[in-house]
């Protein structure tokens, strides 16, 4: 009873939403119990493991008990390792010798990959100390228009105490060559540093919503079952200018209406 209660208390306290179990090793031979000599694993254990992937080992002792099988049956899905972001891992050790197998269980905890996408991007960096803010403003606008995923400047000081810009550009491999061409054409830099990096991103969709002020595009994403949304800034600006309204008033009104529409959609 302590094992069962402790297991479910752990799931509750750690705020675990889903549990997955990989292929389960089962022993061989016979085990002795109150009912006499039984095949390994026991009848009840094997019955509980219906639908789960198992594989045989040379272990002649009961390495998975009916209690363990009950816990898996009631809480864990049989699955290969799902797509998720690893956060923590823990190990439990037993006293019996399962030579040559280690007598231990490993649990890995992380964020479900169902809410995330992943890809590889290039990070491009370079420094310039002889460009005006006007030129750099134009550069960031052009890079984003031509496919850069993100661009930002960091103020730095270079040789001879010159104020300068450290420019960082994130770009997909598809647009990498085009972005490099723009950098060398529009700035005086003679070289760039670049590296490939992986990233996790929230899955999102862009959907048009009709509001009392007009139609606008809205970026929606879901995290932990909760919907987050953000109207496109350019669409908000367009509405504010056309209606001669303060931008903050447009944001507040459209956010309220979009929130209500999304809530109504989820009720259906």
N, C-alpha and C positions, 0 to 999 in steps of 0.2 A: 504493500500500500504506500509506503514511504517513497518508493521509486516512482510510482505513478503520479502521486501528488506533487512531488518535487519536479518532475518533468514538465507537467502542465503549468506549475507556478513559474518555472523558468521561461516558458513560451510567453506567458502573460507579462512578466516583468520586463522581458527584453523586447516586447511589442513585435513579436514575430507574426507575420501575416500568413506565410506559406512555408511548408517544410517539404524538402525533396530528399529521397534516399537513392543512392546508386545501387549497383548490383550487390546482393547480400551473400557473403560466404557461408556455406553450411558445412557441418562436419560429416563424418562417416562412421561406420561401425555401430555400436550399441551403447546405450546409456542406462544406468540403473536408477529406478525411481520407485515410488511407493507401490506402483502397480506391477513391479517386476522389471525384467529386461525389455527395453524398448529400442526400436531403430532410431538412429540419430539422423535428422532431428525428430523430436517427438511428434506424435500424430497431430496434437492440437497446434503445435508450432507450424507444421507444414500446411495445415488447413488455413491458418491465418495468413500465410504467405502467398495464397493464391492471387495471381495477378502481378506479383513482384518478380523482378529478375534475380535469379540466384545462380551461384556457381559452386562447384564442389571443391573441397580442399582435403588435405591429408590429416585433418584434425580429428582425433578420436574422442573428443569431449564435446559437451553441449555448449557451443560457442554462441548460439542464439536461443534464448529461452522463450517460453510462451508469453511472459510479461513483456519482453522486448518486442515480440511480434505484435502484441496487442497495441503497444504504443505506436508502432509504425502503421498498423492498419487503420487506426483511428485518427492519425494526424499527418502522415507523410505520403506524398505522391511518388510512385515509382518512376524515376526519370533519370536520364543522363544529366550531367552537370548543366543547369540552365544558364542562360546569358544573364550575368549579374556582376555588380561591382563588389569585389571582396573588401570587407571592412575589418573583420576579426576572425580568429580561428582558435579552437580550444581542443584539448585532448583528455580522454579518460583512459586510465590504465587498469588492467585486471591483474590478479595474482597468479593465475594459472599460466603454465608455459605452453604456448601454442607452437613451439619450434617447428618450422623456421619462420612462422608468421608472427608479427608483433601482436600481442594481446591488447589492442587499444581501439578506441573509437575516436574519430575526428569529426568535429562539427565546424562548419564554415558559415559565417554570417555575413550578409551583404545586402545591397540594394538591388531590387529586382530589375533585371534588364528589360522587362516588358515596358518600362516607362522611359527607357533610354535608347538612343541610337548611338552609333559610334562610327568614327571614320578617322582617317589620317590626313593631316594638313601640313603645309610648310609654314614655318615662321621665318620671315625675312627681316633682317635688321641692318641699319646703316646709320652713320652720323654725318650731319652736314653743319658747317659753321659759317657758311657764306650765302645763306638764302633768307629772304625776307618772309615775314609772316604771311604776306599776300601770296607769294609763290607756294608756300607750304599748304595754305588753305586750298589753293587750286589743286595741288597734288592729291590731297586726301579725297577731294571730291571726284577727281578723275579715277583714282584707284578703285574707289567703291563702285563707281559707275561701270567700270570695266571688269568687275567680278571679284575684287578682293573681299574676303569675308569680314575683315575688321582691319582698321588702321588707327594707330594712335601715336602721339608724340610725347616724348619725355624731355623736359628741359635739362640740359647738362652744360658743363663747362669743359672746353677742350684746351688744347695747347695755346699758350700765350693768353690764358684766361678769357678766351672768347666764349660768349654765350652761344649755345648750339642746340640742335635738335637730335635726339636719338629717335629714329623712326622704326616702328615695328609694324609689319604687315602680315596678316594671316591669310593664306590663299590655298585653294585646292590644287592638286597636281595638274588638273585640267587647265587651269589658268596661269600656272606658274611662269611659263615662258613669256606670256603677254604682259604680266605684271612686272617682270624684270625689265622688259623693253621700255615700259613707261617710266620706271624708276631711273634708268640710265638716260632716257631722253629728257626728262623733266627736272632732273637735279644734277648737281655737279659731282656727285659721289663717284669714286673710281672703283668701288667694289662693295659687295654686300656679304653679310654672313647669313647662312640659312641652315635650318635643321628640320628634320621631319619629326612630328610628334603626333601622338594619338589623343583623341578627345572623346568624351561622352557628352551627348547633347540630349535635351528633352525633345521628345517627338512633338511636333507641332503641326497645325494646319491653319491656313489663312482662309477665312470665310467672310463673305459680304453680309452686312446687316443693314437693314433699313430702319432708320430712326426718324423721329419727328423733325430733325434738323437736316436729314438727308442720308444717303447711303455712304457707308465707309467700310474699309477692310479691317478685319479684326484677326489678330494672331491668337490662337487658342492652344493651350497645352494642359496636360493633366499630370499631377504629381500627388501620389498617395491617395488617389481617388478624388482629389479636389481639382476643380477647373480653375485655371488662371487665364486671363485674357488681357490683351492690350491693343487698343485701336491704333492704326497706323498714324504716325505723327503728321505726315503730309496731308492725309485726308482731314484730320482735325483742323489743320491750318487753313485748308481750302474752305471748309465750312465757316470758320471764324471770319475769314475775309469776305466771303460772299454775303454773309448775314450781318456783317459789321458787329460781331459779338466778341466780348472778351474770351480769349482762348480757354481760361480756366473754367468759365461758365459752360463752354461747349464740352470740355472734358467731363465735368461733373454730370451734366445732363445725359450725354451719350453713354457714359459708364453705367449710370443707373438704369437706362432703358435696355442696354445690352445684357446687363446682369439679370434683369427680369426675364428677358427672352430666353437666355440660357437656362435659367431655372425652370421656365415653362417647358422647354424642350426635354429636360431630364425627367419631368413628371409623366411624360407621354409613354 
